[in-house]
Amino acid sequence: RFIDPLFAIGTGLAATALKIQREQREKYPEQDNSFPALWHKALRLNRIYWGYGDEAAKR
């Protein structure tokens, strides 16, 4: 019983990651769309959104 919610969360996260990867591959075929590259892109966009990092300091 305890494992079922964890399995559902894991399955949902995996499906979401695959969908995002597929959409990024179609939208930006020239960019690296591996999972590590998408993770770094998400971190960079999150830092910009919340005002952290070098990108936000340049504004």
PDB file of N, H, CA, C and O in Angstrom:
ATOM      1  N   ARG A   1       0.809  -1.200   0.000  1.00  0.00           N
ATOM      2  CA  ARG A   1       0.000   0.000   0.000  1.00  0.00           C
ATOM      3  C   ARG A   1       0.853   1.266   0.000  1.00  0.00           C
ATOM      4  O   ARG A   1       0.515   2.253  -0.655  1.00  0.00           O
ATOM      5  N   PHE A   2       1.928   1.230   0.718  1.00  0.00           N
ATOM      6  H   PHE A   2       2.203   0.429   1.250  1.00  0.00           H
ATOM      7  CA  PHE A   2       2.788   2.406   0.810  1.00  0.00           C
ATOM      8  C   PHE A   2       3.477   2.695  -0.519  1.00  0.00           C
ATOM      9  O   PHE A   2       3.756   3.851  -0.838  1.00  0.00           O
ATOM     10  N   ILE A   3       3.751   1.655  -1.287  1.00  0.00           N
ATOM     11  H   ILE A   3       3.524   0.716  -1.028  1.00  0.00           H
ATOM     12  CA  ILE A   3       4.499   1.804  -2.536  1.00  0.00           C
ATOM     13  C   ILE A   3       3.630   2.376  -3.658  1.00  0.00           C
ATOM     14  O   ILE A   3       4.154   3.029  -4.561  1.00  0.00           O
ATOM     15  N   ASP A   4       2.328   2.148  -3.622  1.00  0.00           N
ATOM     16  H   ASP A   4       1.903   1.618  -2.888  1.00  0.00           H
ATOM     17  CA  ASP A   4       1.457   2.584  -4.716  1.00  0.00           C
ATOM     18  C   ASP A   4       1.541   4.084  -5.005  1.00  0.00           C
ATOM     19  O   ASP A   4       1.702   4.452  -6.168  1.00  0.00           O
ATOM     20  N   PRO A   5       1.441   4.963  -4.015  1.00  0.00           N
ATOM     21  CA  PRO A   5       1.567   6.394  -4.325  1.00  0.00           C
ATOM     22  C   PRO A   5       2.948   6.767  -4.860  1.00  0.00           C
ATOM     23  O   PRO A   5       3.069   7.617  -5.742  1.00  0.00           O
ATOM     24  N   LEU A   6       3.981   6.132  -4.327  1.00  0.00           N
ATOM     25  H   LEU A   6       3.883   5.441  -3.611  1.00  0.00           H
ATOM     26  CA  LEU A   6       5.333   6.410  -4.826  1.00  0.00           C
ATOM     27  C   LEU A   6       5.473   5.969  -6.277  1.00  0.00           C
ATOM     28  O   LEU A   6       6.095   6.660  -7.084  1.00  0.00           O
ATOM     29  N   PHE A   7       4.898   4.822  -6.605  1.00  0.00           N
ATOM     30  H   PHE A   7       4.393   4.261  -5.949  1.00  0.00           H
ATOM     31  CA  PHE A   7       4.925   4.342  -7.983  1.00  0.00           C
ATOM     32  C   PHE A   7       4.172   5.309  -8.900  1.00  0.00           C
ATOM     33  O   PHE A   7       4.634   5.606 -10.002  1.00  0.00           O
ATOM     34  N   ALA A   8       3.020   5.799  -8.449  1.00  0.00           N
ATOM     35  H   ALA A   8       2.646   5.558  -7.554  1.00  0.00           H
ATOM     36  CA  ALA A   8       2.235   6.738  -9.254  1.00  0.00           C
ATOM     37  C   ALA A   8       3.001   8.042  -9.479  1.00  0.00           C
ATOM     38  O   ALA A   8       2.991   8.588 -10.583  1.00  0.00           O
ATOM     39  N   ILE A   9       3.653   8.532  -8.448  1.00  0.00           N
ATOM     40  H   ILE A   9       3.661   8.089  -7.552  1.00  0.00           H
ATOM     41  CA  ILE A   9       4.440   9.762  -8.591  1.00  0.00           C
ATOM     42  C   ILE A   9       5.602   9.542  -9.548  1.00  0.00           C
ATOM     43  O   ILE A   9       5.864  10.376 -10.415  1.00  0.00           O
ATOM     44  N   GLY A  10       6.296   8.424  -9.395  1.00  0.00           N
ATOM     45  H   GLY A  10       6.084   7.747  -8.691  1.00  0.00           H
ATOM     46  CA  GLY A  10       7.416   8.113 -10.291  1.00  0.00           C
ATOM     47  C   GLY A  10       6.984   7.974 -11.735  1.00  0.00           C
ATOM     48  O   GLY A  10       7.653   8.469 -12.642  1.00  0.00           O
ATOM     49  N   THR A  11       5.860   7.299 -11.951  1.00  0.00           N
ATOM     50  H   THR A  11       5.315   6.897 -11.215  1.00  0.00           H
ATOM     51  CA  THR A  11       5.338   7.130 -13.307  1.00  0.00           C
ATOM     52  C   THR A  11       4.928   8.473 -13.901  1.00  0.00           C
ATOM     53  O   THR A  11       5.193   8.743 -15.073  1.00  0.00           O
ATOM     54  N   GLY A  12       4.288   9.306 -13.103  1.00  0.00           N
ATOM     55  H   GLY A  12       4.073   9.087 -12.151  1.00  0.00           H
ATOM     56  CA  GLY A  12       3.877  10.627 -13.580  1.00  0.00           C
ATOM     57  C   GLY A  12       5.062  11.515 -13.930  1.00  0.00           C
ATOM     58  O   GLY A  12       5.046  12.213 -14.944  1.00  0.00           O
ATOM     59  N   LEU A  13       6.087  11.484 -13.088  1.00  0.00           N
ATOM     60  H   LEU A  13       6.100  10.916 -12.264  1.00  0.00           H
ATOM     61  CA  LEU A  13       7.282  12.282 -13.371  1.00  0.00           C
ATOM     62  C   LEU A  13       7.997  11.800 -14.627  1.00  0.00           C
ATOM     63  O   LEU A  13       8.478  12.607 -15.422  1.00  0.00           O
ATOM     64  N   ALA A  14       8.066  10.484 -14.802  1.00  0.00           N
ATOM     65  H   ALA A  14       7.675   9.828 -14.156  1.00  0.00           H
ATOM     66  CA  ALA A  14       8.720   9.936 -15.995  1.00  0.00           C
ATOM     67  C   ALA A  14       7.948  10.310 -17.254  1.00  0.00           C
ATOM     68  O   ALA A  14       8.548  10.687 -18.261  1.00  0.00           O
ATOM     69  N   ALA A  15       6.621  10.208 -17.203  1.00  0.00           N
ATOM     70  H   ALA A  15       6.134   9.902 -16.385  1.00  0.00           H
ATOM     71  CA  ALA A  15       5.805  10.563 -18.365  1.00  0.00           C
ATOM     72  C   ALA A  15       5.942  12.046 -18.694  1.00  0.00           C
ATOM     73  O   ALA A  15       6.024  12.423 -19.864  1.00  0.00           O
ATOM     74  N   THR A  16       5.968  12.877 -17.671  1.00  0.00           N
ATOM     75  H   THR A  16       5.902  12.571 -16.721  1.00  0.00           H
ATOM     76  CA  THR A  16       6.127  14.313 -17.885  1.00  0.00           C
ATOM     77  C   THR A  16       7.487  14.634 -18.490  1.00  0.00           C
ATOM     78  O   THR A  16       7.589  15.453 -19.403  1.00  0.00           O
ATOM     79  N   ALA A  17       8.524  13.991 -17.982  1.00  0.00           N
ATOM     80  H   ALA A  17       8.441  13.325 -17.240  1.00  0.00           H
ATOM     81  CA  ALA A  17       9.873  14.228 -18.513  1.00  0.00           C
ATOM     82  C   ALA A  17       9.963  13.814 -19.975  1.00  0.00           C
ATOM     83  O   ALA A  17      10.570  14.518 -20.783  1.00  0.00           O
ATOM     84  N   LEU A  18       9.365  12.679 -20.321  1.00  0.00           N
ATOM     85  H   LEU A  18       8.872  12.107 -19.665  1.00  0.00           H
ATOM     86  CA  LEU A  18       9.387  12.240 -21.720  1.00  0.00           C
ATOM     87  C   LEU A  18       8.623  13.198 -22.620  1.00  0.00           C
ATOM     88  O   LEU A  18       9.056  13.478 -23.738  1.00  0.00           O
ATOM     89  N   LYS A  19       7.485  13.705 -22.141  1.00  0.00           N
ATOM     90  H   LYS A  19       7.134  13.478 -21.233  1.00  0.00           H
ATOM     91  CA  LYS A  19       6.697  14.644 -22.938  1.00  0.00           C
ATOM     92  C   LYS A  19       7.463  15.948 -23.160  1.00  0.00           C
ATOM     93  O   LYS A  19       7.492  16.477 -24.271  1.00  0.00           O
ATOM     94  N   ILE A  20       8.079  16.459 -22.103  1.00  0.00           N
ATOM     95  H   ILE A  20       8.056  16.030 -21.200  1.00  0.00           H
ATOM     96  CA  ILE A  20       8.857  17.695 -22.232  1.00  0.00           C
ATOM     97  C   ILE A  20      10.028  17.489 -23.178  1.00  0.00           C
ATOM     98  O   ILE A  20      10.317  18.351 -24.008  1.00  0.00           O
ATOM     99  N   GLN A  21      10.708  16.348 -23.057  1.00  0.00           N
ATOM    100  H   GLN A  21      10.474  15.647 -22.383  1.00  0.00           H
ATOM    101  CA  GLN A  21      11.839  16.063 -23.940  1.00  0.00           C
ATOM    102  C   GLN A  21      11.382  15.999 -25.399  1.00  0.00           C
ATOM    103  O   GLN A  21      12.048  16.541 -26.281  1.00  0.00           O
ATOM    104  N   ARG A  22      10.260  15.347 -25.653  1.00  0.00           N
ATOM    105  H   ARG A  22       9.718  14.908 -24.937  1.00  0.00           H
ATOM    106  CA  ARG A  22       9.743  15.236 -27.018  1.00  0.00           C
ATOM    107  C   ARG A  22       9.378  16.609 -27.576  1.00  0.00           C
ATOM    108  O   ARG A  22       9.694  16.916 -28.726  1.00  0.00           O
ATOM    109  N   GLU A  23       8.711  17.440 -26.764  1.00  0.00           N
ATOM    110  H   GLU A  23       8.454  17.191 -25.830  1.00  0.00           H
ATOM    111  CA  GLU A  23       8.331  18.776 -27.220  1.00  0.00           C
ATOM    112  C   GLU A  23       9.553  19.648 -27.491  1.00  0.00           C
ATOM    113  O   GLU A  23       9.578  20.391 -28.473  1.00  0.00           O
ATOM    114  N   GLN A  24      10.555  19.564 -26.641  1.00  0.00           N
ATOM    115  H   GLN A  24      10.535  18.960 -25.844  1.00  0.00           H
ATOM    116  CA  GLN A  24      11.771  20.347 -26.843  1.00  0.00           C
ATOM    117  C   GLN A  24      12.525  19.877 -28.081  1.00  0.00           C
ATOM    118  O   GLN A  24      13.106  20.687 -28.802  1.00  0.00           O
ATOM    119  N   ARG A  25      12.518  18.578 -28.325  1.00  0.00           N
ATOM    120  H   ARG A  25      12.046  17.920 -27.739  1.00  0.00           H
ATOM    121  CA  ARG A  25      13.197  18.039 -29.510  1.00  0.00           C
ATOM    122  C   ARG A  25      12.520  18.533 -30.788  1.00  0.00           C
ATOM    123  O   ARG A  25      13.196  18.827 -31.774  1.00  0.00           O
ATOM    124  N   GLU A  26      11.179  18.626 -30.776  1.00  0.00           N
ATOM    125  H   GLU A  26      10.630  18.388 -29.975  1.00  0.00           H
ATOM    126  CA  GLU A  26      10.459  19.122 -31.949  1.00  0.00           C
ATOM    127  C   GLU A  26      10.640  20.630 -32.118  1.00  0.00           C
ATOM    128  O   GLU A  26      10.780  21.118 -33.239  1.00  0.00           O
ATOM    129  N   LYS A  27      10.638  21.359 -31.013  1.00  0.00           N
ATOM    130  H   LYS A  27      10.524  20.962 -30.102  1.00  0.00           H
ATOM    131  CA  LYS A  27      10.709  22.813 -31.075  1.00  0.00           C
ATOM    132  C   LYS A  27      12.122  23.318 -31.353  1.00  0.00           C
ATOM    133  O   LYS A  27      12.308  24.283 -32.094  1.00  0.00           O
ATOM    134  N   TYR A  28      13.117  22.660 -30.755  1.00  0.00           N
ATOM    135  H   TYR A  28      12.966  21.876 -30.153  1.00  0.00           H
ATOM    136  CA  TYR A  28      14.514  23.072 -30.893  1.00  0.00           C
ATOM    137  C   TYR A  28      15.374  21.879 -31.299  1.00  0.00           C
ATOM    138  O   TYR A  28      16.106  21.344 -30.467  1.00  0.00           O
ATOM    139  N   PRO A  29      15.302  21.452 -32.557  1.00  0.00           N
ATOM    140  CA  PRO A  29      16.051  20.254 -32.958  1.00  0.00           C
ATOM    141  C   PRO A  29      17.568  20.445 -32.936  1.00  0.00           C
ATOM    142  O   PRO A  29      18.308  19.464 -32.875  1.00  0.00           O
ATOM    143  N   GLU A  30      18.039  21.691 -32.985  1.00  0.00           N
ATOM    144  H   GLU A  30      17.437  22.488 -33.035  1.00  0.00           H
ATOM    145  CA  GLU A  30      19.482  21.928 -33.020  1.00  0.00           C
ATOM    146  C   GLU A  30      20.106  21.898 -31.624  1.00  0.00           C
ATOM    147  O   GLU A  30      21.330  21.838 -31.507  1.00  0.00           O
ATOM    148  N   GLN A  31      19.295  21.937 -30.568  1.00  0.00           N
ATOM    149  H   GLN A  31      18.301  21.985 -30.664  1.00  0.00           H
ATOM    150  CA  GLN A  31      19.824  21.953 -29.207  1.00  0.00           C
ATOM    151  C   GLN A  31      19.937  20.540 -28.646  1.00  0.00           C
ATOM    152  O   GLN A  31      19.292  19.608 -29.126  1.00  0.00           O
ATOM    153  N   ASP A  32      20.769  20.408 -27.621  1.00  0.00           N
ATOM    154  H   ASP A  32      21.292  21.165 -27.231  1.00  0.00           H
ATOM    155  CA  ASP A  32      20.888  19.143 -26.901  1.00  0.00           C
ATOM    156  C   ASP A  32      19.632  18.960 -26.055  1.00  0.00           C
ATOM    157  O   ASP A  32      19.336  19.792 -25.197  1.00  0.00           O
ATOM    158  N   ASN A  33      18.899  17.885 -26.288  1.00  0.00           N
ATOM    159  H   ASN A  33      19.139  17.210 -26.985  1.00  0.00           H
ATOM    160  CA  ASN A  33      17.659  17.639 -25.564  1.00  0.00           C
ATOM    161  C   ASN A  33      17.729  16.389 -24.709  1.00  0.00           C
ATOM    162  O   ASN A  33      16.720  15.718 -24.491  1.00  0.00           O
ATOM    163  N   SER A  34      18.923  16.076 -24.224  1.00  0.00           N
ATOM    164  H   SER A  34      19.743  16.621 -24.401  1.00  0.00           H
ATOM    165  CA  SER A  34      19.050  14.950 -23.303  1.00  0.00           C
ATOM    166  C   SER A  34      18.458  15.363 -21.953  1.00  0.00           C
ATOM    167  O   SER A  34      18.239  16.547 -21.697  1.00  0.00           O
ATOM    168  N   PHE A  35      18.206  14.384 -21.105  1.00  0.00           N
ATOM    169  H   PHE A  35      18.384  13.422 -21.313  1.00  0.00           H
ATOM    170  CA  PHE A  35      17.632  14.696 -19.796  1.00  0.00           C
ATOM    171  C   PHE A  35      18.535  15.598 -18.956  1.00  0.00           C
ATOM    172  O   PHE A  35      18.032  16.532 -18.331  1.00  0.00           O
ATOM    173  N   PRO A  36      19.858  15.357 -18.916  1.00  0.00           N
ATOM    174  CA  PRO A  36      20.705  16.293 -18.152  1.00  0.00           C
ATOM    175  C   PRO A  36      20.666  17.716 -18.716  1.00  0.00           C
ATOM    176  O   PRO A  36      20.668  18.681 -17.952  1.00  0.00           O
ATOM    177  N   ALA A  37      20.630  17.854 -20.030  1.00  0.00           N
ATOM    178  H   ALA A  37      20.627  17.070 -20.651  1.00  0.00           H
ATOM    179  CA  ALA A  37      20.573  19.188 -20.635  1.00  0.00           C
ATOM    180  C   ALA A  37      19.256  19.878 -20.298  1.00  0.00           C
ATOM    181  O   ALA A  37      19.239  21.075 -20.010  1.00  0.00           O
ATOM    182  N   LEU A  38      18.150  19.131 -20.331  1.00  0.00           N
ATOM    183  H   LEU A  38      18.164  18.158 -20.565  1.00  0.00           H
ATOM    184  CA  LEU A  38      16.858  19.719 -19.980  1.00  0.00           C
ATOM    185  C   LEU A  38      16.806  20.086 -18.499  1.00  0.00           C
ATOM    186  O   LEU A  38      16.187  21.083 -18.127  1.00  0.00           O
ATOM    187  N   TRP A  39      17.451  19.287 -17.658  1.00  0.00           N
ATOM    188  H   TRP A  39      17.954  18.477 -17.961  1.00  0.00           H
ATOM    189  CA  TRP A  39      17.498  19.584 -16.224  1.00  0.00           C
ATOM    190  C   TRP A  39      18.249  20.894 -15.985  1.00  0.00           C
ATOM    191  O   TRP A  39      17.800  21.729 -15.200  1.00  0.00           O
ATOM    192  N   HIS A  40      19.383  21.077 -16.654  1.00  0.00           N
ATOM    193  H   HIS A  40      19.747  20.399 -17.292  1.00  0.00           H
ATOM    194  CA  HIS A  40      20.159  22.309 -16.496  1.00  0.00           C
ATOM    195  C   HIS A  40      19.395  23.513 -17.046  1.00  0.00           C
ATOM    196  O   HIS A  40      19.471  24.608 -16.489  1.00  0.00           O
ATOM    197  N   LYS A  41      18.668  23.309 -18.128  1.00  0.00           N
ATOM    198  H   LYS A  41      18.607  22.419 -18.580  1.00  0.00           H
ATOM    199  CA  LYS A  41      17.856  24.389 -18.686  1.00  0.00           C
ATOM    200  C   LYS A  41      16.759  24.792 -17.701  1.00  0.00           C
ATOM    201  O   LYS A  41      16.496  25.980 -17.514  1.00  0.00           O
ATOM    202  N   ALA A  42      16.122  23.808 -17.075  1.00  0.00           N
ATOM    203  H   ALA A  42      16.336  22.843 -17.227  1.00  0.00           H
ATOM    204  CA  ALA A  42      15.078  24.097 -16.091  1.00  0.00           C
ATOM    205  C   ALA A  42      15.649  24.837 -14.884  1.00  0.00           C
ATOM    206  O   ALA A  42      15.029  25.771 -14.376  1.00  0.00           O
ATOM    207  N   LEU A  43      16.826  24.423 -14.427  1.00  0.00           N
ATOM    208  H   LEU A  43      17.330  23.664 -14.840  1.00  0.00           H
ATOM    209  CA  LEU A  43      17.456  25.118 -13.300  1.00  0.00           C
ATOM    210  C   LEU A  43      17.790  26.561 -13.659  1.00  0.00           C
ATOM    211  O   LEU A  43      17.574  27.474 -12.862  1.00  0.00           O
ATOM    212  N   ARG A  44      18.318  26.759 -14.866  1.00  0.00           N
ATOM    213  H   ARG A  44      18.493  26.017 -15.513  1.00  0.00           H
ATOM    214  CA  ARG A  44      18.678  28.115 -15.308  1.00  0.00           C
ATOM    215  C   ARG A  44      17.433  29.001 -15.404  1.00  0.00           C
ATOM    216  O   ARG A  44      17.453  30.147 -14.955  1.00  0.00           O
ATOM    217  N   LEU A  45      16.352  28.476 -15.988  1.00  0.00           N
ATOM    218  H   LEU A  45      16.336  27.545 -16.353  1.00  0.00           H
ATOM    219  CA  LEU A  45      15.127  29.258 -16.109  1.00  0.00           C
ATOM    220  C   LEU A  45      14.518  29.549 -14.743  1.00  0.00           C
ATOM    221  O   LEU A  45      13.954  30.622 -14.526  1.00  0.00           O
ATOM    222  N   ASN A  46      14.629  28.601 -13.830  1.00  0.00           N
ATOM    223  H   ASN A  46      15.086  27.729 -14.006  1.00  0.00           H
ATOM    224  CA  ASN A  46      14.113  28.802 -12.481  1.00  0.00           C
ATOM    225  C   ASN A  46      14.894  29.892 -11.756  1.00  0.00           C
ATOM    226  O   ASN A  46      14.309  30.715 -11.053  1.00  0.00           O
ATOM    227  N   ARG A  47      16.207  29.898 -11.924  1.00  0.00           N
ATOM    228  H   ARG A  47      16.683  29.229 -12.495  1.00  0.00           H
ATOM    229  CA  ARG A  47      17.029  30.945 -11.295  1.00  0.00           C
ATOM    230  C   ARG A  47      16.686  32.318 -11.864  1.00  0.00           C
ATOM    231  O   ARG A  47      16.605  33.299 -11.125  1.00  0.00           O
ATOM    232  N   ILE A  48      16.487  32.383 -13.160  1.00  0.00           N
ATOM    233  H   ILE A  48      16.553  31.586 -13.760  1.00  0.00           H
ATOM    234  CA  ILE A  48      16.124  33.656 -13.787  1.00  0.00           C
ATOM    235  C   ILE A  48      14.763  34.119 -13.272  1.00  0.00           C
ATOM    236  O   ILE A  48      14.580  35.294 -12.953  1.00  0.00           O
ATOM    237  N   TYR A  49      13.818  33.195 -13.194  1.00  0.00           N
ATOM    238  H   TYR A  49      13.967  32.241 -13.453  1.00  0.00           H
ATOM    239  CA  TYR A  49      12.466  33.547 -12.753  1.00  0.00           C
ATOM    240  C   TYR A  49      12.463  34.092 -11.330  1.00  0.00           C
ATOM    241  O   TYR A  49      11.796  35.086 -11.043  1.00  0.00           O
ATOM    242  N   TRP A  50      13.208  33.441 -10.441  1.00  0.00           N
ATOM    243  H   TRP A  50      13.750  32.633 -10.675  1.00  0.00           H
ATOM    244  CA  TRP A  50      13.219  33.851  -9.041  1.00  0.00           C
ATOM    245  C   TRP A  50      14.247  34.936  -8.747  1.00  0.00           C
ATOM    246  O   TRP A  50      14.329  35.404  -7.612  1.00  0.00           O
ATOM    247  N   GLY A  51      15.032  35.348  -9.739  1.00  0.00           N
ATOM    248  H   GLY A  51      14.966  34.968 -10.662  1.00  0.00           H
ATOM    249  CA  GLY A  51      15.953  36.459  -9.560  1.00  0.00           C
ATOM    250  C   GLY A  51      17.297  36.093  -8.977  1.00  0.00           C
ATOM    251  O   GLY A  51      17.967  36.944  -8.392  1.00  0.00           O
ATOM    252  N   TYR A  52      17.711  34.837  -9.123  1.00  0.00           N
ATOM    253  H   TYR A  52      17.166  34.145  -9.599  1.00  0.00           H
ATOM    254  CA  TYR A  52      19.024  34.404  -8.641  1.00  0.00           C
ATOM    255  C   TYR A  52      19.960  34.233  -9.822  1.00  0.00           C
ATOM    256  O   TYR A  52      19.514  34.067 -10.958  1.00  0.00           O
ATOM    257  N   GLY A  53      21.245  34.273  -9.559  1.00  0.00           N
ATOM    258  H   GLY A  53      21.607  34.409  -8.637  1.00  0.00           H
ATOM    259  CA  GLY A  53      22.218  33.944 -10.587  1.00  0.00           C
ATOM    260  C   GLY A  53      22.687  35.134 -11.387  1.00  0.00           C
ATOM    261  O   GLY A  53      22.248  36.264 -11.172  1.00  0.00           O
ATOM    262  N   ASP A  54      23.592  34.862 -12.320  1.00  0.00           N
ATOM    263  H   ASP A  54      23.948  33.944 -12.494  1.00  0.00           H
ATOM    264  CA  ASP A  54      24.224  35.905 -13.128  1.00  0.00           C
ATOM    265  C   ASP A  54      23.250  36.548 -14.092  1.00  0.00           C
ATOM    266  O   ASP A  54      23.340  37.749 -14.345  1.00  0.00           O
ATOM    267  N   GLU A  55      22.316  35.773 -14.640  1.00  0.00           N
ATOM    268  H   GLU A  55      22.242  34.797 -14.434  1.00  0.00           H
ATOM    269  CA  GLU A  55      21.393  36.319 -15.630  1.00  0.00           C
ATOM    270  C   GLU A  55      20.526  37.416 -15.016  1.00  0.00           C
ATOM    271  O   GLU A  55      20.266  38.437 -15.653  1.00  0.00           O
ATOM    272  N   ALA A  56      20.080  37.203 -13.782  1.00  0.00           N
ATOM    273  H   ALA A  56      20.291  36.374 -13.265  1.00  0.00           H
ATOM    274  CA  ALA A  56      19.227  38.198 -13.133  1.00  0.00           C
ATOM    275  C   ALA A  56      20.019  39.446 -12.756  1.00  0.00           C
ATOM    276  O   ALA A  56      19.461  40.543 -12.750  1.00  0.00           O
ATOM    277  N   ALA A  57      21.291  39.304 -12.446  1.00  0.00           N
ATOM    278  H   ALA A  57      21.744  38.413 -12.452  1.00  0.00           H
ATOM    279  CA  ALA A  57      22.116  40.448 -12.053  1.00  0.00           C
ATOM    280  C   ALA A  57      22.378  41.380 -13.227  1.00  0.00           C
ATOM    281  O   ALA A  57      22.653  42.562 -13.019  1.00  0.00           O
ATOM    282  N   LYS A  58      22.300  40.883 -14.444  1.00  0.00           N
ATOM    283  H   LYS A  58      22.076  39.923 -14.613  1.00  0.00           H
ATOM    284  CA  LYS A  58      22.569  41.696 -15.631  1.00  0.00           C
ATOM    285  C   LYS A  58      21.417  42.638 -15.957  1.00  0.00           C
ATOM    286  O   LYS A  58      21.586  43.560 -16.755  1.00  0.00           O
ATOM    287  N   ARG A  59      20.268  42.427 -15.364  1.00  0.00           N
ATOM    288  H   ARG A  59      20.131  41.678 -14.716  1.00  0.00           H
ATOM    289  CA  ARG A  59      19.105  43.273 -15.677  1.00  0.00           C
ATOM    290  C   ARG A  59      19.229  44.649 -15.104  1.00  0.00           C
ATOM    291  O   ARG A  59      18.334  45.474 -15.281  1.00  0.00           O
TER     292      ARG A  59
END
